[in-house]
Amino acid sequence: MDAGATAVAAVEAFQDAGKPVPPINGEDQLDFLRLWKDKTLTAIAPTYPTYQWRTPIIAAIRILNGEQVSSPWKLPQPTVTQDNLDKYVDANMPPLHYAMCGCTDLPGYPQRWK
């Protein structure tokens, strides 16, 4: 898993060494997305890890409803790219917040996540 926080540390290591930052992979964690946007990095942010907790639940519900689940089971998730980065950078949320937390429809959002 390439978490946003560790991707930020990797970018900072290149910067501290005075080296160009290579294309980098991170997650949809806001500290990484903000750094990516601010520094115009060449990056990508797959979002699958944030969805891991609910993947088996979605599969189980589909099975219980008599629906087919592909084998191997893989829940397709969006990927943050340069083209849609602005959609996921949220200035109102803290740095460790995941843009695709799956929590935006839960009671108390966004106050409980700030």
N, CA, C and O atoms as a DFTB+ gen file, in Angstrom:
456 C
 N C O
     1  1       0.843      -1.173       0.000
     2  2       0.000       0.000       0.000
     3  2       0.886       1.233       0.000
     4  3       1.822       1.331       0.793
     5  1       0.600       2.144      -0.862
     6  2       1.340       3.409      -0.911
     7  2       0.483       4.498      -0.295
     8  3      -0.219       5.220      -1.002
     9  1       0.540       4.614       1.014
    10  2      -0.285       5.582       1.716
    11  2       0.178       7.002       1.407
    12  3       1.345       7.239       1.095
    13  1      -0.749       7.924       1.499
    14  2      -0.441       9.322       1.214
    15  2       0.659       9.877       2.081
    16  3       1.536      10.592       1.596
    17  1       0.625       9.554       3.377
    18  2       1.632      10.101       4.295
    19  2       3.035       9.640       3.922
    20  3       3.970      10.439       3.963
    21  1       3.203       8.379       3.562
    22  2       4.532       7.907       3.183
    23  2       4.936       8.434       1.818
    24  3       6.123       8.639       1.563
    25  1       3.978       8.656       0.943
    26  2       4.301       9.257      -0.350
    27  2       4.792      10.692      -0.150
    28  3       5.707      11.139      -0.842
    29  1       4.190      11.403       0.785
    30  2       4.640      12.766       1.093
    31  2       6.071      12.736       1.609
    32  3       6.893      13.556       1.201
    33  1       6.378      11.800       2.501
    34  2       7.745      11.684       3.031
    35  2       8.737      11.372       1.920
    36  3       9.853      11.891       1.927
    37  1       8.346      10.534       0.968
    38  2       9.229      10.207      -0.158
    39  2       9.489      11.448      -1.011
    40  3      10.627      11.704      -1.406
    41  1       8.445      12.209      -1.292
    42  2       8.608      13.449      -2.069
    43  2       9.545      14.394      -1.330
    44  3      10.443      14.979      -1.935
    45  1       9.343      14.545      -0.031
    46  2      10.190      15.450       0.756
    47  2      11.641      14.991       0.783
    48  3      12.543      15.828       0.830
    49  1      11.890      13.697       0.754
    50  2      13.260      13.185       0.724
    51  2      13.954      13.607      -0.571
    52  3      15.112      14.022      -0.549
    53  1      13.254      13.503      -1.684
    54  2      13.831      13.962      -2.955
    55  2      14.080      15.466      -2.909
    56  3      15.131      15.941      -3.339
    57  1      13.111      16.210      -2.386
    58  2      13.271      17.664      -2.303
    59  2      14.453      18.037      -1.407
    60  3      15.254      18.902      -1.761
    61  1      14.560      17.384      -0.246
    62  2      15.660      17.667       0.678
    63  2      17.016      17.354       0.051
    64  3      18.015      18.005       0.357
    65  1      17.043      16.354      -0.829
    66  2      18.291      15.981      -1.496
    67  2      18.559      16.851      -2.723
    68  3      19.595      16.712      -3.374
    69  1      17.623      17.751      -3.037
    70  2      17.800      18.612      -4.202
    71  2      17.627      17.872      -5.519
    72  3      18.135      18.313      -6.550
    73  1      16.930      16.774      -5.494
    74  2      16.726      15.938      -6.687
    75  2      15.305      16.134      -7.217
    76  3      14.393      16.466      -6.460
    77  1      15.129      15.925      -8.523
    78  2      13.767      16.001      -9.056
    79  2      12.924      14.839      -8.522
    80  3      13.419      13.728      -8.336
    81  1      11.671      15.115      -8.287
    82  2      10.761      14.077      -7.789
    83  2      10.315      13.235      -8.983
    84  3       9.761      13.764      -9.946
    85  1      10.555      11.930      -8.921
    86  2      10.131      11.070     -10.035
    87  2       8.608      10.905     -10.018
    88  3       7.965      11.287      -9.041
    89  1       8.032      10.352     -11.061
    90  2       6.605      10.025     -11.005
    91  2       6.361       9.172      -9.758
    92  3       7.124       8.254      -9.457
    93  1       5.294       9.491      -9.050
    94  2       5.078       8.850      -7.755
    95  2       3.630       8.389      -7.604
    96  3       2.706       8.955      -8.188
    97  1       3.473       7.361      -6.815
    98  2       2.172       6.780      -6.519
    99  2       1.849       7.046      -5.057
   100  3       2.688       6.830      -4.182
   101  1       0.659       7.506      -4.797
   102  2       0.204       7.705      -3.420
   103  2      -1.247       7.293      -3.347
   104  3      -1.776       6.700      -4.287
   105  1      -1.885       7.598      -2.254
   106  2      -3.311       7.321      -2.129
   107  2      -4.074       8.629      -2.169
   108  3      -3.522       9.692      -2.455
   109  1      -5.350       8.520      -1.876
   110  2      -6.213       9.691      -1.898
   111  2      -6.214      10.425      -0.566
   112  3      -7.175      11.124      -0.243
   113  1      -5.144      10.272       0.210
   114  2      -5.002      11.004       1.466
   115  2      -4.706      12.462       1.125
   116  3      -3.881      12.748       0.257
   117  1      -5.380      13.377       1.810
   118  2      -5.320      14.783       1.413
   119  2      -3.938      15.406       1.494
   120  3      -3.629      16.289       0.693
   121  1      -3.090      14.984       2.430
   122  2      -1.754      15.583       2.461
   123  2      -1.000      15.286       1.167
   124  3      -0.277      16.144       0.663
   125  1      -1.161      14.087       0.632
   126  2      -0.520      13.753      -0.641
   127  2      -1.165      14.510      -1.797
   128  3      -0.465      15.043      -2.657
   129  1      -2.492      14.559      -1.820
   130  2      -3.184      15.252      -2.924
   131  2      -2.837      16.733      -2.951
   132  3      -2.656      17.314      -4.021
   133  1      -2.745      17.345      -1.773
   134  2      -2.390      18.781      -1.716
   135  2      -0.953      19.016      -2.186
   136  3      -0.689      19.955      -2.937
   137  1      -0.025      18.163      -1.743
   138  2       1.362      18.294      -2.173
   139  2       1.468      18.113      -3.682
   140  3       2.169      18.867      -4.357
   141  1       0.778      17.124      -4.199
   142  2       0.751      16.854      -5.632
   143  2       0.294      18.099      -6.392
   144  3       0.921      18.514      -7.366
   145  1      -0.799      18.677      -5.929
   146  2      -1.335      19.868      -6.601
   147  2      -0.393      21.067      -6.453
   148  3      -0.111      21.761      -7.430
   149  1       0.088      21.306      -5.235
   150  2       0.951      22.466      -4.983
   151  2       2.279      22.396      -5.726
   152  3       2.790      23.420      -6.179
   153  1       2.842      21.192      -5.855
   154  2       4.158      21.025      -6.484
   155  2       4.066      20.544      -7.928
   156  3       5.090      20.298      -8.566
   157  1       2.854      20.411      -8.444
   158  2       2.611      19.940      -9.811
   159  2       3.424      18.669     -10.089
   160  3       4.199      18.603     -11.042
   161  1       3.227      17.683      -9.243
   162  2       3.938      16.421      -9.383
   163  2       3.364      15.597     -10.535
   164  3       2.227      15.809     -10.959
   165  1       4.147      14.677     -11.021
   166  2       3.646      13.643     -11.926
   167  2       3.292      12.485     -11.009
   168  3       4.170      11.836     -10.439
   169  1       1.999      12.235     -10.874
   170  2       1.563      11.270      -9.865
   171  2       0.266      10.596     -10.273
   172  3      -0.375      10.953     -11.262
   173  1      -0.090       9.615      -9.473
   174  2      -1.366       8.921      -9.602
   175  2      -1.747       8.466      -8.197
   176  3      -0.876       8.203      -7.368
   177  1      -3.032       8.373      -7.933
   178  2      -3.476       7.944      -6.608
   179  2      -4.593       6.913      -6.742
   180  3      -5.770       7.271      -6.793
   181  1      -4.226       5.638      -6.797
   182  2      -5.261       4.611      -6.767
   183  2      -5.992       4.686      -5.433
   184  3      -5.394       5.046      -4.419
   185  1      -7.249       4.358      -5.424
   186  2      -8.038       4.522      -4.202
   187  2      -8.504       3.214      -3.606
   188  3      -9.264       3.230      -2.638
   189  1      -8.090       2.102      -4.133
   190  2      -8.562       0.805      -3.644
   191  2      -8.327       0.588      -2.152
   192  3      -9.246       0.113      -1.485
   193  1      -7.145       0.907      -1.570
   194  2      -6.922       0.602      -0.163
   195  2      -7.968       1.203       0.769
   196  3      -8.323       0.584       1.772
   197  1      -8.461       2.384       0.461
   198  2      -9.447       3.006       1.321
   199  2     -10.761       2.237       1.314
   200  3     -11.534       2.316       2.269
   201  1     -11.013       1.505       0.254
   202  2     -12.263       0.778       0.119
   203  2     -12.168      -0.660       0.632
   204  3     -13.168      -1.377       0.615
   205  1     -11.003      -1.096       1.084
   206  2     -10.843      -2.491       1.482
   207  2     -11.831      -2.909       2.556
   208  3     -12.331      -4.034       2.524
   209  1     -12.118      -2.047       3.487
   210  2     -12.987      -2.422       4.599
   211  2     -14.379      -2.782       4.132
   212  3     -15.032      -3.617       4.759
   213  1     -14.860      -2.185       3.055
   214  2     -16.232      -2.495       2.664
   215  2     -16.340      -3.446       1.485
   216  3     -17.444      -3.863       1.137
   217  1     -15.234      -3.798       0.868
   218  2     -15.271      -4.721      -0.262
   219  2     -15.920      -6.053       0.106
   220  3     -16.789      -6.510      -0.636
   221  1     -15.543      -6.705       1.220
   222  2     -16.186      -7.975       1.542
   223  2     -17.660      -7.807       1.906
   224  3     -18.461      -8.713       1.680
   225  1     -18.016      -6.671       2.460
   226  2     -19.423      -6.429       2.797
   227  2     -20.257      -6.320       1.524
   228  3     -21.340      -6.898       1.434
   229  1     -19.749      -5.578       0.543
   230  2     -20.458      -5.431      -0.735
   231  2     -20.584      -6.791      -1.413
   232  3     -21.644      -7.128      -1.941
   233  1     -19.514      -7.566      -1.402
   234  2     -19.561      -8.902      -2.007
   235  2     -20.589      -9.773      -1.301
   236  3     -21.372     -10.459      -1.958
   237  1     -20.597      -9.756       0.022
   238  2     -21.543     -10.580       0.784
   239  2     -22.985     -10.189       0.484
   240  3     -23.840     -11.059       0.315
   241  1     -23.260      -8.905       0.417
   242  2     -24.620      -8.447       0.108
   243  2     -25.037      -8.916      -1.276
   244  3     -26.170      -9.355      -1.476
   245  1     -24.114      -8.822      -2.235
   246  2     -24.436      -9.300      -3.587
   247  2     -24.726     -10.802      -3.585
   248  3     -25.674     -11.252      -4.229
   249  1     -23.920     -11.569      -2.871
   250  2     -24.123     -13.029      -2.801
   251  2     -25.463     -13.336      -2.146
   252  3     -26.221     -14.170      -2.642
   253  1     -25.760     -12.664      -1.031
   254  2     -27.028     -12.899      -0.339
   255  2     -28.236     -12.493      -1.183
   256  3     -29.328     -13.035      -1.013
   257  1     -28.036     -11.543      -2.086
   258  2     -29.102     -11.125      -2.995
   259  2     -29.172     -11.992      -4.246
   260  3     -29.970     -11.733      -5.147
   261  1     -28.331     -13.024      -4.296
   262  2     -28.343     -13.936      -5.431
   263  2     -27.640     -13.400      -6.659
   264  3     -27.808     -13.937      -7.754
   265  1     -26.855     -12.350      -6.493
   266  2     -26.125     -11.764      -7.618
   267  2     -24.776     -12.447      -7.785
   268  3     -24.207     -12.965      -6.823
   269  1     -24.273     -12.443      -9.004
   270  2     -22.957     -13.009      -9.287
   271  2     -21.868     -12.059      -8.783
   272  3     -21.989     -10.837      -8.871
   273  1     -20.825     -12.648      -8.265
   274  2     -19.632     -11.904      -7.872
   275  2     -18.490     -12.493      -8.681
   276  3     -18.288     -13.707      -8.688
   277  1     -17.750     -11.641      -9.357
   278  2     -16.680     -12.124     -10.224
   279  2     -15.595     -12.834      -9.416
   280  3     -15.422     -12.594      -8.222
   281  1     -14.880     -13.709     -10.100
   282  2     -13.771     -14.406      -9.475
   283  2     -12.544     -14.219     -10.353
   284  3     -12.574     -14.648     -11.506
   285  1     -11.475     -13.608      -9.880
   286  2     -11.347     -13.101      -8.525
   287  2     -12.199     -11.848      -8.321
   288  3     -12.488     -11.110      -9.264
   289  1     -12.584     -11.634      -7.090
   290  2     -13.396     -10.471      -6.745
   291  2     -12.516      -9.230      -6.693
   292  3     -11.515      -9.186      -5.978
   293  1     -12.903      -8.252      -7.444
   294  2     -12.193      -6.968      -7.421
   295  2     -13.220      -5.883      -7.597
   296  3     -13.927      -5.844      -8.604
   297  1     -13.307      -5.014      -6.638
   298  2     -14.243      -3.909      -6.706
   299  2     -13.561      -2.739      -7.411
   300  3     -12.631      -2.151      -6.859
   301  1     -14.001      -2.394      -8.607
   302  2     -13.349      -1.286      -9.313
   303  2     -13.534       0.027      -8.555
   304  3     -14.622       0.336      -8.071
   305  1     -12.473       0.771      -8.465
   306  2     -12.525       2.048      -7.765
   307  2     -11.941       3.131      -8.658
   308  3     -11.126       2.852      -9.537
   309  1     -12.358       4.355      -8.427
   310  2     -11.793       5.458      -9.213
   311  2     -10.327       5.676      -8.873
   312  3      -9.855       5.272      -7.810
   313  1      -9.631       6.304      -9.767
   314  2      -8.237       6.661      -9.572
   315  2      -8.109       8.169      -9.711
   316  3      -8.665       8.757     -10.639
   317  1      -7.385       8.793      -8.802
   318  2      -7.136      10.226      -8.893
   319  2      -6.004      10.426      -9.894
   320  3      -4.936       9.828      -9.765
   321  1      -6.247      11.265     -10.884
   322  2      -5.246      11.602     -11.899
   323  2      -5.128      13.117     -11.973
   324  3      -5.875      13.837     -11.311
   325  1      -4.205      13.590     -12.766
   326  2      -4.056      15.032     -12.945
   327  2      -5.360      15.654     -13.446
   328  3      -5.686      16.788     -13.096
   329  1      -6.100      14.908     -14.264
   330  2      -7.335      15.435     -14.844
   331  2      -8.453      15.640     -13.830
   332  3      -9.294      16.519     -14.019
   333  1      -8.482      14.848     -12.755
   334  2      -9.575      14.993     -11.790
   335  2      -9.097      15.352     -10.381
   336  3      -9.882      15.304      -9.435
   337  1      -7.826      15.708     -10.232
   338  2      -7.240      16.018      -8.929
   339  2      -8.024      17.086      -8.177
   340  3      -8.290      16.925      -6.986
   341  1      -8.397      18.165      -8.842
   342  2      -9.103      19.262      -8.169
   343  2     -10.407      18.803      -7.525
   344  3     -10.830      19.360      -6.511
   345  1     -11.034      17.808      -8.099
   346  2     -12.297      17.279      -7.567
   347  2     -12.113      16.676      -6.170
   348  3     -13.050      16.670      -5.372
   349  1     -10.915      16.172      -5.873
   350  2     -10.687      15.447      -4.636
   351  2      -9.936      16.234      -3.567
   352  3      -9.918      15.818      -2.409
   353  1      -9.321      17.351      -3.918
   354  2      -8.616      18.167      -2.932
   355  2      -9.657      18.992      -2.180
   356  3     -10.342      19.820      -2.780
   357  1      -9.778      18.773      -0.878
   358  2     -10.785      19.454      -0.057
   359  2     -10.068      20.265       1.020
   360  3      -9.524      19.705       1.971
   361  1     -10.073      21.575       0.862
   362  2      -9.376      22.456       1.795
   363  2     -10.004      22.447       3.185
   364  3      -9.374      22.891       4.145
   365  1     -11.216      21.958       3.309
   366  2     -11.915      21.973       4.595
   367  2     -11.651      20.755       5.463
   368  3     -12.072      20.710       6.618
   369  1     -10.957      19.766       4.912
   370  2     -10.712      18.547       5.673
   371  2      -9.240      18.468       6.084
   372  3      -8.382      19.068       5.437
   373  1      -8.944      17.722       7.170
   374  2      -7.557      17.634       7.660
   375  2      -6.668      16.812       6.724
   376  3      -7.169      16.071       5.878
   377  1      -5.346      16.945       6.879
   378  2      -4.398      16.289       5.979
   379  2      -4.520      14.768       5.912
   380  3      -4.290      14.191       4.849
   381  1      -4.870      14.109       7.001
   382  2      -4.918      12.654       6.997
   383  2      -6.261      12.095       6.533
   384  3      -6.473      10.882       6.556
   385  1      -7.150      12.961       6.121
   386  2      -8.463      12.533       5.614
   387  2      -8.301      11.928       4.223
   388  3      -7.535      12.433       3.403
   389  1      -9.021      10.854       3.967
   390  2      -9.016      10.233       2.640
   391  2     -10.174      10.797       1.820
   392  3     -11.326      10.765       2.252
   393  1      -9.858      11.305       0.651
   394  2     -10.857      11.949      -0.197
   395  2     -12.012      11.009      -0.523
   396  3     -13.155      11.452      -0.627
   397  1     -11.732       9.731      -0.684
   398  2     -12.781       8.768      -1.014
   399  2     -13.029       7.829       0.154
   400  3     -12.998       6.607       0.009
   401  1     -13.275       8.421       1.311
   402  2     -13.454       7.641       2.532
   403  2     -14.728       6.807       2.522
   404  3     -14.847       5.848       3.285
   405  1     -15.661       7.156       1.682
   406  2     -16.941       6.466       1.705
   407  2     -17.811       6.952       2.843
   408  3     -18.827       6.333       3.159
   409  1     -17.422       8.055       3.460
   410  2     -18.121       8.541       4.644
   411  2     -18.968       9.783       4.375
   412  3     -19.641      10.272       5.282
   413  1     -18.951      10.284       3.185
   414  2     -19.629      11.561       2.911
   415  2     -21.141      11.498       3.085
   416  3     -21.782      12.535       3.252
   417  1     -21.718      10.311       3.050
   418  2     -23.161      10.175       3.248
   419  2     -23.528       9.757       4.670
   420  3     -24.705       9.560       4.972
   421  1     -22.535       9.620       5.541
   422  2     -22.801       9.191       6.912
   423  2     -23.226      10.376       7.781
   424  3     -22.837      11.513       7.514
   425  1     -24.032      10.109       8.831
   426  2     -24.441      11.190       9.729
   427  2     -23.228      11.869      10.354
   428  3     -22.268      11.202      10.738
   429  1     -23.273      13.162      10.453
   430  2     -22.200      13.918      11.092
   431  2     -21.067      14.322      10.176
   432  3     -20.111      14.963      10.613
   433  1     -21.164      13.949       8.886
   434  2     -20.106      14.356       7.951
   435  2     -20.394      15.779       7.516
   436  3     -21.548      16.079       7.207
   437  1     -19.434      16.663       7.475
   438  2     -17.998      16.459       7.682
   439  2     -17.512      16.775       9.085
   440  3     -16.336      16.562       9.382
   441  1     -18.375      17.275       9.957
   442  2     -17.935      17.728      11.272
   443  2     -17.161      16.667      12.052
   444  3     -16.122      16.981      12.633
   445  1     -17.631      15.433      12.082
   446  2     -16.954      14.393      12.853
   447  2     -15.601      13.995      12.249
   448  3     -14.797      13.344      12.916
   449  1     -15.351      14.373      11.017
   450  2     -14.104      14.000      10.345
   451  2     -13.092      15.124      10.363
   452  3     -11.984      14.952       9.855
   453  1     -13.432      16.271      10.930
   454  2     -12.502      17.403      10.937
   455  2     -11.603      17.353      12.146
   456  3     -10.753      18.226      12.320
